[in-house]
Amino acid sequence: VQVVTATAKPAEGTTDALTGLDALLIRPDGHVAWTSHGTPDGLTTALTHWFGPERAA
């Protein structure tokens, strides 16, 4: 798992849709698959949907 810490900034002339988010899950193609305002609600569902069921290592 690669963890990246970054600060998002809105494009000039747009509003910031990411204000107040504590975490997000980005798909490999760069689209946002899940966002959080401090709770992990829905993260397991999003991970399973986009990356498949959990497998043994």
N, CA, C and O atoms as CSV, one atom per row, in Angstrom:
chain,resi,resn,atom,element,x,y,z
A,1,VAL,N,N,0.848,-1.169,0.000
A,1,VAL,CA,C,0.000,0.000,0.000
A,1,VAL,C,C,0.889,1.226,0.000
A,1,VAL,O,O,1.826,1.326,0.792
A,2,GLN,N,N,0.596,2.149,-0.882
A,2,GLN,CA,C,1.348,3.400,-0.929
A,2,GLN,C,C,0.479,4.493,-0.318
A,2,GLN,O,O,-0.656,4.693,-0.752
A,3,VAL,N,N,0.993,5.194,0.674
A,3,VAL,CA,C,0.285,6.293,1.312
A,3,VAL,C,C,0.939,7.589,0.878
A,3,VAL,O,O,2.152,7.757,0.996
A,4,VAL,N,N,0.121,8.506,0.373
A,4,VAL,CA,C,0.619,9.794,-0.093
A,4,VAL,C,C,-0.094,10.885,0.684
A,4,VAL,O,O,-1.320,10.874,0.788
A,5,THR,N,N,0.656,11.821,1.227
A,5,THR,CA,C,0.081,12.967,1.909
A,5,THR,C,C,0.224,14.175,1.001
A,5,THR,O,O,1.316,14.478,0.522
A,6,ALA,N,N,-0.894,14.867,0.765
A,6,ALA,CA,C,-0.880,16.016,-0.144
A,6,ALA,C,C,-1.901,17.041,0.308
A,6,ALA,O,O,-2.811,16.727,1.076
A,7,THR,N,N,-1.750,18.257,-0.166
A,7,THR,CA,C,-2.716,19.312,0.093
A,7,THR,C,C,-3.405,19.647,-1.221
A,7,THR,O,O,-2.767,20.086,-2.178
A,8,ALA,N,N,-4.712,19.436,-1.254
A,8,ALA,CA,C,-5.476,19.721,-2.471
A,8,ALA,C,C,-5.812,21.205,-2.541
A,8,ALA,O,O,-6.116,21.834,-1.527
A,9,LYS,N,N,-5.754,21.744,-3.728
A,9,LYS,CA,C,-6.127,23.132,-3.963
A,9,LYS,C,C,-7.070,23.168,-5.154
A,9,LYS,O,O,-6.836,22.477,-6.145
A,10,PRO,N,N,-8.140,23.967,-5.072
A,10,PRO,CA,C,-9.075,24.036,-6.201
A,10,PRO,C,C,-8.442,24.757,-7.390
A,10,PRO,O,O,-7.557,25.597,-7.229
A,11,ALA,N,N,-8.915,24.411,-8.584
A,11,ALA,CA,C,-8.463,25.120,-9.775
A,11,ALA,C,C,-8.934,26.568,-9.685
A,11,ALA,O,O,-9.971,26.851,-9.085
A,12,GLU,N,N,-8.192,27.460,-10.267
A,12,GLU,CA,C,-8.537,28.877,-10.227
A,12,GLU,C,C,-9.952,29.089,-10.764
A,12,GLU,O,O,-10.304,28.582,-11.829
A,13,GLY,N,N,-10.754,29.839,-10.019
A,13,GLY,CA,C,-12.115,30.144,-10.435
A,13,GLY,C,C,-13.141,29.089,-10.072
A,13,GLY,O,O,-14.293,29.186,-10.494
A,14,THR,N,N,-12.747,28.065,-9.285
A,14,THR,CA,C,-13.688,27.025,-8.870
A,14,THR,C,C,-13.787,27.004,-7.352
A,14,THR,O,O,-12.993,27.641,-6.659
A,15,THR,N,N,-14.763,26.269,-6.845
A,15,THR,CA,C,-14.899,26.111,-5.399
A,15,THR,C,C,-14.158,24.854,-4.968
A,15,THR,O,O,-13.880,23.973,-5.781
A,16,ASP,N,N,-13.847,24.782,-3.700
A,16,ASP,CA,C,-13.087,23.650,-3.170
A,16,ASP,C,C,-14.038,22.576,-2.657
A,16,ASP,O,O,-14.567,22.700,-1.552
A,17,ALA,N,N,-14.261,21.532,-3.437
A,17,ALA,CA,C,-15.157,20.441,-3.051
A,17,ALA,C,C,-14.537,19.538,-1.991
A,17,ALA,O,O,-15.229,18.686,-1.435
A,18,LEU,N,N,-13.251,19.706,-1.701
A,18,LEU,CA,C,-12.568,18.837,-0.750
A,18,LEU,C,C,-12.465,19.435,0.647
A,18,LEU,O,O,-11.876,18.818,1.535
A,19,THR,N,N,-13.019,20.610,0.856
A,19,THR,CA,C,-12.936,21.270,2.154
A,19,THR,C,C,-13.553,20.393,3.240
A,19,THR,O,O,-14.671,19.902,3.084
A,20,GLY,N,N,-12.839,20.201,4.318
A,20,GLY,CA,C,-13.345,19.462,5.465
A,20,GLY,C,C,-13.158,17.960,5.407
A,20,GLY,O,O,-13.532,17.262,6.348
A,21,LEU,N,N,-12.591,17.445,4.332
A,21,LEU,CA,C,-12.380,15.998,4.250
A,21,LEU,C,C,-11.145,15.605,5.050
A,21,LEU,O,O,-10.141,16.317,5.065
A,22,ASP,N,N,-11.242,14.456,5.716
A,22,ASP,CA,C,-10.108,13.936,6.474
A,22,ASP,C,C,-9.340,12.873,5.697
A,22,ASP,O,O,-8.154,12.656,5.948
A,23,ALA,N,N,-10.011,12.207,4.752
A,23,ALA,CA,C,-9.360,11.147,3.972
A,23,ALA,C,C,-10.100,10.946,2.664
A,23,ALA,O,O,-11.291,11.240,2.559
A,24,LEU,N,N,-9.383,10.441,1.663
A,24,LEU,CA,C,-10.008,10.024,0.413
A,24,LEU,C,C,-9.297,8.831,-0.160
A,24,LEU,O,O,-8.110,8.611,0.082
A,25,LEU,N,N,-10.051,8.056,-0.932
A,25,LEU,CA,C,-9.515,6.891,-1.627
A,25,LEU,C,C,-9.525,7.227,-3.107
A,25,LEU,O,O,-10.574,7.510,-3.686
A,26,ILE,N,N,-8.345,7.192,-3.712
A,26,ILE,CA,C,-8.204,7.520,-5.126
A,26,ILE,C,C,-8.017,6.219,-5.911
A,26,ILE,O,O,-7.154,5.404,-5.584
A,27,ARG,N,N,-8.835,6.038,-6.946
A,27,ARG,CA,C,-8.679,4.873,-7.816
A,27,ARG,C,C,-7.386,5.004,-8.610
A,27,ARG,O,O,-6.843,6.103,-8.726
A,28,PRO,N,N,-6.884,3.899,-9.160
A,28,PRO,CA,C,-5.656,3.967,-9.967
A,28,PRO,C,C,-5.750,4.919,-11.159
A,28,PRO,O,O,-4.730,5.424,-11.628
A,29,ASP,N,N,-6.976,5.170,-11.656
A,29,ASP,CA,C,-7.131,6.085,-12.790
A,29,ASP,C,C,-7.279,7.539,-12.352
A,29,ASP,O,O,-7.519,8.415,-13.183
A,30,GLY,N,N,-7.135,7.801,-11.050
A,30,GLY,CA,C,-7.141,9.167,-10.549
A,30,GLY,C,C,-8.484,9.686,-10.075
A,30,GLY,O,O,-8.545,10.803,-9.560
A,31,HIS,N,N,-9.558,8.935,-10.223
A,31,HIS,CA,C,-10.869,9.372,-9.758
A,31,HIS,C,C,-11.021,9.095,-8.263
A,31,HIS,O,O,-10.454,8.136,-7.739
A,32,VAL,N,N,-11.785,9.938,-7.590
A,32,VAL,CA,C,-12.058,9.751,-6.164
A,32,VAL,C,C,-13.113,8.660,-6.012
A,32,VAL,O,O,-14.196,8.763,-6.589
A,33,ALA,N,N,-12.806,7.616,-5.240
A,33,ALA,CA,C,-13.723,6.495,-5.034
A,33,ALA,C,C,-14.443,6.572,-3.690
A,33,ALA,O,O,-15.499,5.964,-3.519
A,34,TRP,N,N,-13.879,7.317,-2.735
A,34,TRP,CA,C,-14.458,7.390,-1.391
A,34,TRP,C,C,-13.887,8.603,-0.684
A,34,TRP,O,O,-12.722,8.948,-0.881
A,35,THR,N,N,-14.704,9.256,0.145
A,35,THR,CA,C,-14.235,10.378,0.959
A,35,THR,C,C,-14.712,10.188,2.393
A,35,THR,O,O,-15.659,9.443,2.646
A,36,SER,N,N,-14.052,10.865,3.329
A,36,SER,CA,C,-14.416,10.734,4.735
A,36,SER,C,C,-14.342,12.074,5.447
A,36,SER,O,O,-13.457,12.894,5.200
A,37,HIS,N,N,-15.299,12.264,6.337
A,37,HIS,CA,C,-15.299,13.414,7.240
A,37,HIS,C,C,-14.986,12.927,8.652
A,37,HIS,O,O,-15.644,13.331,9.611
A,38,GLY,N,N,-13.977,12.057,8.780
A,38,GLY,CA,C,-13.528,11.620,10.094
A,38,GLY,C,C,-13.927,10.217,10.497
A,38,GLY,O,O,-13.492,9.743,11.546
A,39,THR,N,N,-14.746,9.527,9.695
A,39,THR,CA,C,-15.115,8.151,10.029
A,39,THR,C,C,-14.800,7.238,8.846
A,39,THR,O,O,-14.787,7.687,7.700
A,40,PRO,N,N,-14.546,5.957,9.123
A,40,PRO,CA,C,-14.246,5.023,8.033
A,40,PRO,C,C,-15.490,4.422,7.382
A,40,PRO,O,O,-15.374,3.478,6.601
A,41,ASP,N,N,-16.685,4.954,7.690
A,41,ASP,CA,C,-17.926,4.408,7.142
A,41,ASP,C,C,-17.849,4.285,5.621
A,41,ASP,O,O,-17.544,5.254,4.925
A,42,GLY,N,N,-18.122,3.106,5.123
A,42,GLY,CA,C,-18.152,2.875,3.688
A,42,GLY,C,C,-16.812,2.545,3.052
A,42,GLY,O,O,-16.773,2.189,1.874
A,43,LEU,N,N,-15.713,2.651,3.790
A,43,LEU,CA,C,-14.398,2.394,3.201
A,43,LEU,C,C,-14.259,0.938,2.757
A,43,LEU,O,O,-13.790,0.679,1.649
A,44,THR,N,N,-14.655,-0.006,3.593
A,44,THR,CA,C,-14.545,-1.417,3.227
A,44,THR,C,C,-15.363,-1.712,1.978
A,44,THR,O,O,-14.910,-2.445,1.099
A,45,THR,N,N,-16.557,-1.149,1.892
A,45,THR,CA,C,-17.403,-1.338,0.713
A,45,THR,C,C,-16.737,-0.765,-0.528
A,45,THR,O,O,-16.736,-1.408,-1.578
A,46,ALA,N,N,-16.172,0.432,-0.428
A,46,ALA,CA,C,-15.501,1.063,-1.573
A,46,ALA,C,C,-14.270,0.268,-1.992
A,46,ALA,O,O,-14.042,0.070,-3.185
A,47,LEU,N,N,-13.477,-0.189,-1.032
A,47,LEU,CA,C,-12.287,-0.981,-1.352
A,47,LEU,C,C,-12.666,-2.275,-2.074
A,47,LEU,O,O,-12.033,-2.649,-3.061
A,48,THR,N,N,-13.696,-2.952,-1.581
A,48,THR,CA,C,-14.138,-4.196,-2.205
A,48,THR,C,C,-14.688,-3.937,-3.604
A,48,THR,O,O,-14.421,-4.703,-4.530
A,49,HIS,N,N,-15.451,-2.863,-3.757
A,49,HIS,CA,C,-16.035,-2.537,-5.066
A,49,HIS,C,C,-14.959,-2.261,-6.111
A,49,HIS,O,O,-15.025,-2.789,-7.221
A,50,TRP,N,N,-13.980,-1.446,-5.770
A,50,TRP,CA,C,-12.990,-1.009,-6.756
A,50,TRP,C,C,-11.787,-1.932,-6.892
A,50,TRP,O,O,-11.175,-1.986,-7.958
A,51,PHE,N,N,-11.435,-2.660,-5.832
A,51,PHE,CA,C,-10.214,-3.460,-5.863
A,51,PHE,C,C,-10.444,-4.954,-5.667
A,51,PHE,O,O,-9.489,-5.730,-5.703
A,52,GLY,N,N,-11.687,-5.373,-5.462
A,52,GLY,CA,C,-12.010,-6.786,-5.309
A,52,GLY,C,C,-12.000,-7.220,-3.857
A,52,GLY,O,O,-11.592,-6.465,-2.975
A,53,PRO,N,N,-12.457,-8.456,-3.611
A,53,PRO,CA,C,-12.528,-8.952,-2.236
A,53,PRO,C,C,-11.144,-9.165,-1.633
A,53,PRO,O,O,-10.151,-9.334,-2.340
A,54,GLU,N,N,-11.112,-9.150,-0.324
A,54,GLU,CA,C,-9.862,-9.372,0.413
A,54,GLU,C,C,-9.328,-10.769,0.114
A,54,GLU,O,O,-10.088,-11.734,0.031
A,55,ARG,N,N,-8.007,-10.861,-0.047
A,55,ARG,CA,C,-7.348,-12.150,-0.291
A,55,ARG,C,C,-6.248,-12.341,0.736
A,55,ARG,O,O,-5.694,-11.376,1.262
A,56,ALA,N,N,-5.938,-13.602,1.014
A,56,ALA,CA,C,-4.828,-13.905,1.926
A,56,ALA,C,C,-3.520,-13.489,1.266
A,56,ALA,O,O,-3.358,-13.615,0.052
A,57,ALA,N,N,-2.595,-12.996,2.072
A,57,ALA,CA,C,-1.303,-12.533,1.538
A,57,ALA,C,C,-0.409,-13.664,1.141
A,57,ALA,O,O,0.707,-13.435,0.676
